[in-house]
Amino acid sequence: MSIRTERLSREIVRILSQIIMREMNDPRMGFVTVVRARISPDLRTATVFLSILGSEKEQKLTFAAIQHARKFLQRNLGDGLGIRFTPELLLIHDRSVEKAIKMSQLLSEISTDKESDDGANEKEEE
């Protein structure tokens, strides 16, 4: 990725985060974070990765609301970027944050189980 596309990707994340947080009033919207953006070398397409928290149903409703507002997001993004062509947005529901939370919970459970097993072993040795 060139320096220009990296800079534009960071700007896309910043601008879209602000638009979603401040300007979208869809009642279907849940908690959304713009995780990262990847822009094509010709600057015509931006793939935007979104993390959505909540139940599976809430995530689907939120993603549907975001998809429905894609043109609104694209238009406002163009105003904020100040480049000749606004990239077309491809929105992707990124589940990596969700998976990381689950992994952390599993590791925490394993650690708790191990501590309780160690405590039981110490009592048996006495």
C-alpha positions as CSV (number, residue, x, y, z in Angstrom):
1,M,0.0,0.0,0.0
2,S,1.4,3.4,-0.9
3,I,1.6,6.2,1.6
4,R,-1.3,8.0,-0.1
5,T,-3.6,5.0,0.1
6,E,-2.6,4.4,3.8
7,R,-3.4,8.0,4.6
8,L,-6.7,7.9,2.8
9,S,-7.6,4.7,4.5
10,R,-7.0,6.3,7.9
11,E,-9.1,9.3,6.9
12,I,-11.9,7.1,5.7
13,V,-12.0,5.3,9.1
14,R,-12.0,8.6,11.0
15,I,-14.6,10.3,8.8
16,L,-17.0,7.3,8.7
17,S,-16.7,6.8,12.4
18,Q,-17.8,10.4,13.0
19,I,-20.7,10.2,10.5
20,I,-22.0,6.9,12.0
21,M,-21.7,8.3,15.5
22,R,-23.1,11.8,15.0
23,E,-25.3,11.8,11.9
24,M,-27.0,8.4,11.6
25,N,-30.4,8.3,13.4
26,D,-31.7,5.0,12.3
27,P,-33.5,3.2,15.2
28,R,-32.1,-0.1,14.0
29,M,-28.5,1.0,14.7
30,G,-26.6,-0.7,17.5
31,F,-23.0,-0.2,18.6
32,V,-20.7,0.0,15.5
33,T,-17.0,0.6,15.2
34,V,-15.2,1.2,12.0
35,V,-12.2,-1.1,12.4
36,R,-10.2,-0.5,9.3
37,A,-10.5,0.5,5.6
38,R,-8.6,-0.7,2.6
39,I,-8.6,1.4,-0.5
40,S,-7.9,0.1,-4.0
41,P,-4.8,1.4,-5.8
42,D,-7.0,3.4,-8.2
43,L,-8.8,5.0,-5.3
44,R,-12.2,4.0,-6.7
45,T,-13.2,1.4,-4.1
46,A,-12.9,1.4,-0.3
47,T,-13.5,-1.8,1.6
48,V,-14.6,-0.8,5.1
49,F,-14.6,-3.3,8.0
50,L,-17.2,-2.8,10.7
51,S,-17.4,-4.4,14.1
52,I,-20.9,-4.6,15.4
53,L,-21.7,-5.6,19.0
54,G,-24.9,-7.1,20.4
55,S,-26.9,-10.2,19.8
56,E,-27.0,-11.9,16.4
57,K,-30.3,-10.3,15.7
58,E,-29.1,-6.8,16.7
59,Q,-26.0,-7.3,14.6
60,K,-28.1,-8.2,11.5
61,L,-30.4,-5.2,12.0
62,T,-27.5,-2.8,12.5
63,F,-25.7,-4.1,9.4
64,A,-28.9,-3.8,7.4
65,A,-29.2,-0.2,8.6
66,I,-25.6,0.6,7.6
67,Q,-26.0,-1.1,4.2
68,H,-29.2,0.9,3.7
69,A,-27.3,4.2,4.5
70,R,-24.3,3.3,2.2
71,K,-25.0,6.1,-0.3
72,F,-25.5,8.6,2.5
73,L,-22.2,7.5,4.0
74,Q,-20.5,7.7,0.7
75,R,-21.8,11.2,-0.1
76,N,-20.7,12.5,3.3
77,L,-17.4,10.8,3.1
78,G,-16.8,12.6,-0.2
79,D,-17.5,15.9,1.4
80,G,-14.9,15.1,4.1
81,L,-12.2,13.6,2.0
82,G,-11.8,16.4,-0.5
83,I,-10.6,14.3,-3.4
84,R,-11.8,14.3,-7.0
85,F,-13.7,10.9,-6.9
86,T,-15.3,9.5,-3.8
87,P,-14.5,5.8,-3.5
88,E,-17.4,3.3,-3.7
89,L,-17.9,1.8,-0.3
90,L,-18.0,-2.0,0.2
91,L,-19.1,-2.7,3.8
92,I,-17.9,-5.8,5.5
93,H,-19.1,-7.1,8.9
94,D,-15.8,-7.9,10.6
95,R,-16.2,-10.5,13.3
96,S,-12.6,-10.5,14.5
97,V,-13.3,-8.4,17.5
98,E,-16.2,-10.6,18.5
99,K,-13.9,-13.7,18.1
100,A,-11.2,-12.1,20.2
101,I,-13.7,-11.4,23.0
102,K,-14.8,-15.0,23.0
103,M,-11.2,-16.3,22.9
104,S,-10.4,-14.0,25.9
105,Q,-13.4,-15.4,27.8
106,L,-12.3,-19.0,27.1
107,L,-8.8,-18.3,28.3
108,S,-10.1,-16.6,31.4
109,E,-12.3,-19.7,32.1
110,I,-9.4,-22.0,31.6
111,S,-7.3,-19.9,33.9
112,T,-10.0,-19.9,36.6
113,D,-10.5,-23.7,36.3
114,K,-6.7,-24.2,36.6
115,E,-6.5,-22.0,39.7
116,S,-9.4,-23.9,41.3
117,D,-7.8,-27.2,40.4
118,D,-4.5,-26.1,41.9
119,G,-6.3,-25.0,45.1
120,A,-7.9,-28.4,45.4
121,N,-4.6,-30.2,44.8
122,E,-2.9,-28.2,47.6
123,K,-5.7,-29.1,50.1
124,E,-5.3,-32.8,49.2
125,E,-1.6,-32.7,49.8
126,E,-2.1,-31.4,53.4
